[in-house]
Amino acid sequence: MRLSPDEMIFWQHGWFKLNGTIVFTWGIMLLLAVGARLITRRLTTEHERSRWQNLLEIVVTAMQQQIKDVGLPQPEKFIGFLGTLFLFVATAALCTVIPGYEPPTGSLSTTAALAVCVLIAVPLYGISDQGLRGYFKSYMEPTVVMLPFNIISEVSRTLALAVRLFGNMMSGAMILAILLTITPFLFPILMILLGLLTGMVQAYIFSILAAVYIAAAISTHELKASAKT
């Protein structure tokens, strides 16, 4: 039983290994890119719209509302990043119905890469909102003594994002494999549906936590501005 798609080696030359994590990650990226192109190529503002456009508008509207509920007043500024995170993790989970496929989110390298994206995005959004000086000043509040602790907090919560997603996805795959080995004809469909549900929940949690971190990065500036007014 494989613990990670890293162990699926499709091709190797010297130190370079083309493993399942790389193949399935790029496959999901290609699927999302082609799907986005096909759905958005005939967008219209007329009353008669395609079913795909209606579905797209429902998904985008729901995402924007969730982002707004977190505390980000202009969700259109953040939906490109947060929506991509959600769609990638969700698609990685949904594709588990394909025989031979293993979600790349079951690899710590993938979840760490996603967490690093969040680690980079949070200060970028904070700097764009507060300015470079204003954002880094927030690391020294209420006193300069808090600077190392705030930095450690920033890094540790990002590490927690990666480990949480990796642990949940890997444990779900292991439990499914064990149950299918013990009772191959009794639980397959039920466990697959449970795995899909778990994957969607993890995609939601990951993207929402990323939104919360971004909201925290810009909330100090907004609170100060509202206090002055």
C-alpha positions as CSV (number, residue, x, y, z in Angstrom):
1,M,0.0,0.0,0.0
2,R,1.4,3.4,-1.1
3,L,1.4,6.1,1.5
4,S,1.9,8.9,-1.1
5,P,1.8,9.4,-4.9
6,D,5.5,10.2,-4.6
7,E,6.1,6.5,-4.6
8,M,4.5,6.1,-8.0
9,I,7.4,6.4,-10.4
10,F,6.4,6.7,-14.1
11,W,9.9,7.6,-15.4
12,Q,13.3,8.1,-14.0
13,H,16.6,9.4,-15.4
14,G,19.4,9.8,-12.9
15,W,18.2,11.9,-9.9
16,F,15.1,13.1,-11.7
17,K,11.9,11.2,-11.0
18,L,8.6,11.7,-12.8
19,N,6.3,10.5,-10.0
20,G,2.6,10.4,-9.5
21,T,2.5,13.7,-7.6
22,I,4.0,15.6,-10.6
23,V,1.9,13.8,-13.2
24,F,-1.4,14.2,-11.4
25,T,-0.7,17.8,-10.4
26,W,-0.1,18.9,-13.9
27,G,-3.1,16.8,-15.1
28,I,-5.3,18.7,-12.7
29,M,-3.8,22.0,-13.8
30,L,-4.4,21.1,-17.4
31,L,-8.0,20.0,-16.6
32,L,-8.8,23.3,-14.8
33,A,-7.2,25.4,-17.5
34,V,-9.0,23.7,-20.4
35,G,-12.3,23.6,-18.4
36,A,-12.0,27.3,-17.7
37,R,-11.4,28.1,-21.3
38,L,-14.3,26.0,-22.6
39,I,-16.8,27.4,-20.0
40,T,-15.8,31.1,-20.5
41,R,-15.4,31.2,-24.2
42,R,-19.1,32.0,-24.8
43,L,-20.0,34.1,-21.9
44,T,-22.9,36.5,-22.5
45,T,-24.9,39.1,-20.6
46,E,-28.1,38.2,-22.4
47,H,-31.0,36.5,-20.6
48,E,-30.5,33.2,-22.5
49,R,-27.3,31.7,-21.1
50,S,-25.8,28.2,-21.2
51,R,-26.1,25.8,-18.4
52,W,-22.3,26.0,-17.9
53,Q,-22.4,29.8,-17.5
54,N,-25.2,29.5,-15.0
55,L,-23.2,26.9,-13.0
56,L,-20.1,29.1,-13.2
57,E,-22.0,32.2,-11.9
58,I,-23.5,30.1,-9.0
59,V,-20.0,28.9,-8.0
60,V,-18.4,32.3,-8.4
61,T,-21.2,34.1,-6.5
62,A,-21.0,31.5,-3.6
63,M,-17.2,32.0,-3.4
64,Q,-17.5,35.8,-3.3
65,Q,-20.1,35.6,-0.6
66,Q,-17.9,33.3,1.5
67,I,-14.9,35.6,1.0
68,K,-17.0,38.6,2.1
69,D,-18.3,36.7,5.1
70,V,-14.7,36.1,6.3
71,G,-14.2,39.9,6.4
72,L,-12.8,40.8,3.0
73,P,-15.0,43.7,1.7
74,Q,-13.9,43.4,-1.9
75,P,-14.1,39.7,-2.8
76,E,-13.3,40.3,-6.5
77,K,-9.7,41.2,-5.5
78,F,-9.2,37.8,-3.8
79,I,-11.3,35.3,-5.7
80,G,-8.7,34.6,-8.3
81,F,-6.2,33.3,-5.7
82,L,-8.6,31.8,-3.1
83,G,-10.9,30.4,-5.8
84,T,-8.0,28.7,-7.5
85,L,-6.9,27.1,-4.2
86,F,-10.4,25.8,-3.6
87,L,-10.8,24.4,-7.1
88,F,-7.4,22.7,-7.2
89,V,-7.9,20.9,-3.8
90,A,-11.5,20.1,-4.6
91,T,-10.7,18.7,-8.1
92,A,-7.8,16.7,-6.6
93,A,-10.4,15.0,-4.4
94,L,-13.1,14.6,-7.0
95,C,-10.8,12.8,-9.4
96,T,-10.3,10.0,-6.9
97,V,-13.2,8.2,-8.7
98,I,-10.7,7.6,-11.6
99,P,-9.1,4.2,-11.4
100,G,-5.3,4.4,-10.8
101,Y,-5.5,8.0,-9.7
102,E,-4.1,9.2,-6.4
103,P,-4.6,12.8,-5.2
104,P,-1.5,14.9,-5.3
105,T,-2.7,16.5,-2.1
106,G,-1.7,13.2,-0.4
107,S,1.9,14.3,-0.9
108,L,3.5,16.7,1.6
109,S,5.4,18.4,-1.2
110,T,2.1,19.5,-2.8
111,T,0.5,20.7,0.4
112,A,3.7,22.5,1.4
113,A,3.7,24.2,-2.0
114,L,0.1,25.3,-1.6
115,A,0.9,26.6,1.9
116,V,3.9,28.5,0.6
117,C,1.6,30.2,-1.9
118,V,-0.5,31.3,1.0
119,L,2.6,32.4,2.9
120,I,3.6,34.6,0.0
121,A,0.1,35.9,-0.8
122,V,-0.7,37.1,2.7
123,P,2.1,39.8,2.9
124,L,1.6,40.7,-0.7
125,Y,-2.1,41.5,0.0
126,G,-1.1,43.2,3.2
127,I,1.5,45.4,1.5
128,S,-0.9,46.3,-1.3
129,D,-3.4,47.4,1.3
130,Q,-1.2,49.1,3.9
131,G,2.0,49.9,2.0
132,L,5.4,48.3,2.7
133,R,6.1,50.3,5.9
134,G,2.6,50.0,7.3
135,Y,2.5,46.2,6.9
136,F,5.9,45.4,8.4
137,K,5.1,47.9,11.2
138,S,2.2,45.6,12.2
139,Y,4.7,42.9,13.1
140,M,6.0,45.1,15.8
141,E,2.7,45.8,17.5
142,P,2.1,46.4,20.3
143,T,5.8,46.5,20.9
144,V,9.0,45.7,19.0
145,V,9.5,42.7,21.3
146,M,6.7,40.9,19.5
147,L,8.5,40.9,16.1
148,P,10.1,37.4,16.4
149,F,6.9,36.0,17.8
150,N,4.8,37.4,15.1
151,I,7.1,36.0,12.4
152,I,7.1,32.6,14.1
153,S,3.3,32.7,14.2
154,E,3.2,33.5,10.5
155,V,5.4,30.6,9.6
156,S,3.9,28.1,12.0
157,R,0.3,28.6,10.9
158,T,1.4,28.1,7.3
159,L,3.1,24.9,8.3
160,A,-0.1,23.9,10.0
161,L,-2.0,24.4,6.7
162,A,0.3,22.1,4.9
163,V,0.4,19.3,7.6
164,R,-3.4,19.5,8.1
165,L,-4.3,19.0,4.5
166,F,-1.6,16.4,3.9
167,G,-2.7,14.4,7.0
168,N,-6.4,14.4,6.3
169,M,-6.0,13.5,2.6
170,M,-3.4,10.7,3.3
171,S,-5.3,9.3,6.2
172,G,-8.5,9.2,4.2
173,A,-6.8,7.3,1.4
174,M,-5.2,4.8,3.8
175,I,-8.5,4.1,5.6
176,L,-10.2,3.6,2.2
177,A,-7.5,1.2,1.1
178,I,-7.6,-0.8,4.3
179,L,-11.4,-1.1,4.3
180,L,-11.4,-2.1,0.6
181,T,-8.9,-4.8,1.4
182,I,-11.0,-6.2,4.3
183,T,-14.4,-5.9,2.7
184,P,-13.9,-5.3,-1.1
185,F,-17.6,-5.8,-2.0
186,L,-19.4,-4.1,0.9
187,F,-18.0,-0.6,1.4
188,P,-16.4,0.6,-1.9
189,I,-19.2,3.0,-3.1
190,L,-19.9,4.3,0.4
191,M,-16.3,4.9,1.2
192,I,-15.6,6.6,-2.2
193,L,-18.6,9.0,-1.5
194,L,-17.2,9.6,2.0
195,G,-13.8,10.3,0.6
196,L,-15.2,12.8,-1.9
197,L,-17.1,14.6,0.9
198,T,-14.0,14.7,3.0
199,G,-12.0,16.1,0.1
200,M,-14.5,18.9,-0.5
201,V,-14.6,19.8,3.2
202,Q,-10.8,20.0,3.2
203,A,-10.8,22.2,0.1
204,Y,-13.3,24.5,1.8
205,I,-11.3,24.6,5.1
206,F,-8.0,25.3,3.3
207,S,-9.3,28.2,1.2
208,I,-11.3,29.7,4.1
209,L,-8.2,29.6,6.4
210,A,-6.2,31.3,3.6
211,A,-8.9,34.0,3.4
212,V,-8.8,34.4,7.2
213,Y,-5.0,34.9,7.1
214,I,-5.4,37.5,4.4
215,A,-8.2,39.3,6.2
216,A,-6.0,39.4,9.3
217,A,-3.2,41.0,7.3
218,I,-5.3,43.9,6.2
219,S,-7.7,44.3,9.1
220,T,-5.3,46.3,11.2
221,H,-5.1,49.0,8.6
222,E,-8.9,49.1,8.2
223,L,-9.5,49.3,11.9
224,K,-7.1,52.2,12.2
225,A,-8.8,54.0,9.3
226,S,-12.3,53.4,10.8
227,A,-11.1,54.7,14.2
228,K,-9.9,57.9,12.7
229,T,-13.2,58.5,11.0
